[in-house]
Amino acid sequence: MAGAAGDLGFRIAQALLTRGARVRALVRPGNHKPAVTALQDLGAEVIEVDFNSVTALTKACAGAACVVSALSGLRDVIVDGQKRLLAAAVAAGVPRFIPSDYSIDYTKLPNGSNRNLDLRREFNQRLDQAPIQATSILNGMFTNLLTGQAPVVLFGLKRVLYYGDADQLLDFTTIANTAEFTAAAALDPSTPRYLRVAGEVATVRGLQRAANEATGEPFKLLRVGGLWVLGTLIKVTKTLMPASDDVFPPWQGMQYLHNMFTGLPKLTPLDNARYPTIRWTPVREVLATKK
Ligand SMILES: NC(=O)c1ccc[n+]([C@@H]2O[C@H](COP(=O)([O-])OP(=O)(O)OC[C@H]3O[C@@H](n4cnc5c(N)ncnc54)[C@H](OP(=O)(O)O)[C@@H]3O)[C@@H](O)[C@H]2O)c1
């Protein structure tokens, strides 16, 4: 596992260990995050490795049945870093590779519509050419973002904000469910190229109902405008914000929402039933955790 000390990666490692797998967590030298100690306590083998060295990564991948990436970053990580990890997995004879995708269906989006997803599409083109069995996990938006970063359910104003069509279907999956499913997929030797899951498929009206039920208070819909309004806001925000290495600047989240509201990256068909022991957490339950 690469990125095992990260938010999603730690949970994937946890879920793998719960399923009885042996986990080797590759971390950067000098990573002393509490997650690293926690991984060791849970029974993972933690190896410090130079992610810039294919030779070092190849040694670290030796004997693995599957390399799982939950790395997060921009081009240097998602394209360049994962290419090195892929080269190492192939050199070590690892049969399977799960890239750090965990997103809406970027295969259906045009280039230029979402910077972070363009990088995933680019890396996956390389992955498709490699002599290894690849499986990408697509899970829509992390439901957990609805109680924080994603400006959709506005708890203070009691509004559900949206652009375009209130009946557009949208995919949401919690971080925990995404991790459980990824762990199950990592241990399943017969996975297809793409697996698509959604803890809940909801329209904006569905989010409104979930917010009403979760809080016991009535939420109203707030339509800011058509998708072109959001498109313009993204352009303005990008122009006003100084260039930075931030993986998730505000306009990135706006691009993600814009993509979702177009309906293009809607996940279909869904593979939720593939691992029947997973209990999918509904949006309402996540919204109810908001204090
Ligand atoms: N669908 C959604 O709504 C959604 C939302 C958020 C994230 N995601 C996706 O989920 C995946 C994991 O994200 P996350 O939130 O778990 O990220 P995170 O908590 O920031 O963890 C990222 C991991 O990547 C490692 N890493 C970063 N740069 C590295 C480098 N240059 N070399 C080696 N390791 C490096 C970090 O290592 P250290 O431990 O050393 O820092 C960390 O373990 C990403 O693909 C992300 O895009 C999806």
The ligand as an SDF file (V2000), in Angstrom:
LIG
                    3D

 48 52  0  0  0  0  0  0  0  0999 V2000
  -14.0210   11.2950   -4.2570 N   0  0  0  0  0  0  0  0  0  0  0  0
  -13.7620   12.2530   -3.3970 C   0  0  0  0  0  0  0  0  0  0  0  0
  -14.6510   13.0490   -3.0380 O   0  0  0  0  0  0  0  0  0  0  0  0
  -12.3910   12.3900   -2.8120 C   0  0  0  0  0  0  0  0  0  0  0  0
  -12.1450   13.3330   -1.7980 C   0  0  0  0  0  0  0  0  0  0  0  0
  -10.8670   13.3980   -1.2390 C   0  0  0  0  0  0  0  0  0  0  0  0
   -9.8530   12.5620   -1.7000 C   0  0  0  0  0  0  0  0  0  0  0  0
  -10.1300   11.6800   -2.6980 N   0  0  0  0  0  0  0  0  0  0  0  0
   -9.0510   10.8150   -3.2470 C   0  0  0  0  0  0  0  0  0  0  0  0
   -8.6540    9.8170   -2.3200 O   0  0  0  0  0  0  0  0  0  0  0  0
   -7.2690    9.5200   -2.5140 C   0  0  0  0  0  0  0  0  0  0  0  0
   -6.5330    9.6230   -1.1670 C   0  0  0  0  0  0  0  0  0  0  0  0
   -6.7170   10.9340   -0.6670 O   0  0  0  0  0  0  0  0  0  0  0  0
   -6.5840   11.2630    0.9000 P   0  0  0  0  0  0  0  0  0  0  0  0
   -7.6420   12.2570    1.2140 O   0  0  0  0  0  0  0  0  0  0  0  0
   -6.5200   10.0050    1.6930 O   0  0  0  0  0  0  0  0  0  0  0  0
   -5.1710   12.0000    0.9080 O   0  0  0  0  0  0  0  0  0  0  0  0
   -4.2080   12.2970    2.1510 P   0  0  0  0  0  0  0  0  0  0  0  0
   -4.8890   12.0850    3.4460 O   0  0  0  0  0  0  0  0  0  0  0  0
   -3.5980   13.6200    1.8650 O   0  0  0  0  0  0  0  0  0  0  0  0
   -3.0850   11.1630    2.0140 O   0  0  0  0  0  0  0  0  0  0  0  0
   -2.2500   11.1400    0.9050 C   0  0  0  0  0  0  0  0  0  0  0  0
   -1.1330   10.1320    1.0970 C   0  0  0  0  0  0  0  0  0  0  0  0
   -0.2420   10.2890   -0.0160 O   0  0  0  0  0  0  0  0  0  0  0  0
    1.0810   10.3500    0.4670 C   0  0  0  0  0  0  0  0  0  0  0  0
    1.8930   11.1770   -0.4070 N   0  0  0  0  0  0  0  0  0  0  0  0
    1.6310   12.4270   -0.8680 C   0  0  0  0  0  0  0  0  0  0  0  0
    2.6280   12.8620   -1.6600 N   0  0  0  0  0  0  0  0  0  0  0  0
    3.5430   11.8420   -1.7040 C   0  0  0  0  0  0  0  0  0  0  0  0
    4.7800   11.6710   -2.3620 C   0  0  0  0  0  0  0  0  0  0  0  0
    5.3110   12.6430   -3.1260 N   0  0  0  0  0  0  0  0  0  0  0  0
    5.4450   10.5260   -2.1970 N   0  0  0  0  0  0  0  0  0  0  0  0
    4.9230    9.5410   -1.4150 C   0  0  0  0  0  0  0  0  0  0  0  0
    3.7480    9.6410   -0.7580 N   0  0  0  0  0  0  0  0  0  0  0  0
    3.0690   10.7740   -0.9050 C   0  0  0  0  0  0  0  0  0  0  0  0
    0.9940   10.9800    1.8390 C   0  0  0  0  0  0  0  0  0  0  0  0
    2.1450   10.5900    2.5100 O   0  0  0  0  0  0  0  0  0  0  0  0
    2.5530   11.1630    3.9690 P   0  0  0  0  0  0  0  0  0  0  0  0
    1.7810   10.2880    4.9270 O   0  0  0  0  0  0  0  0  0  0  0  0
    4.0200   10.9650    4.0210 O   0  0  0  0  0  0  0  0  0  0  0  0
    2.1210   12.6030    4.0080 O   0  0  0  0  0  0  0  0  0  0  0  0
   -0.3040   10.3540    2.3660 C   0  0  0  0  0  0  0  0  0  0  0  0
   -0.0260    9.0930    2.9450 O   0  0  0  0  0  0  0  0  0  0  0  0
   -6.7720   10.4900   -3.5950 C   0  0  0  0  0  0  0  0  0  0  0  0
   -6.8540    9.8650   -4.8510 O   0  0  0  0  0  0  0  0  0  0  0  0
   -7.7910   11.6150   -3.5090 C   0  0  0  0  0  0  0  0  0  0  0  0
   -7.9210   12.3530   -4.6910 O   0  0  0  0  0  0  0  0  0  0  0  0
  -11.3660   11.5550   -3.2480 C   0  0  0  0  0  0  0  0  0  0  0  0
  1  2  1  0
  2  3  2  0
  2  4  1  0
  4  5  1  0
  4 48  2  0
  5  6  2  0
  6  7  1  0
  7  8  2  0
  8  9  1  0
  8 48  1  0
  9 10  1  0
  9 46  1  0
 10 11  1  0
 11 12  1  0
 11 44  1  0
 12 13  1  0
 13 14  1  0
 14 15  2  0
 14 16  1  0
 14 17  1  0
 17 18  1  0
 18 19  2  0
 18 20  1  0
 18 21  1  0
 21 22  1  0
 22 23  1  0
 23 24  1  0
 23 42  1  0
 24 25  1  0
 25 26  1  0
 25 36  1  0
 26 27  1  0
 26 35  1  0
 27 28  2  0
 28 29  1  0
 29 30  1  0
 29 35  2  0
 30 31  1  0
 30 32  2  0
 32 33  1  0
 33 34  2  0
 34 35  1  0
 36 37  1  0
 36 42  1  0
 37 38  1  0
 38 39  2  0
 38 40  1  0
 38 41  1  0
 42 43  1  0
 44 45  1  0
 44 46  1  0
 46 47  1  0
M  CHG  2   8   1  16  -1
M  END
$$$$
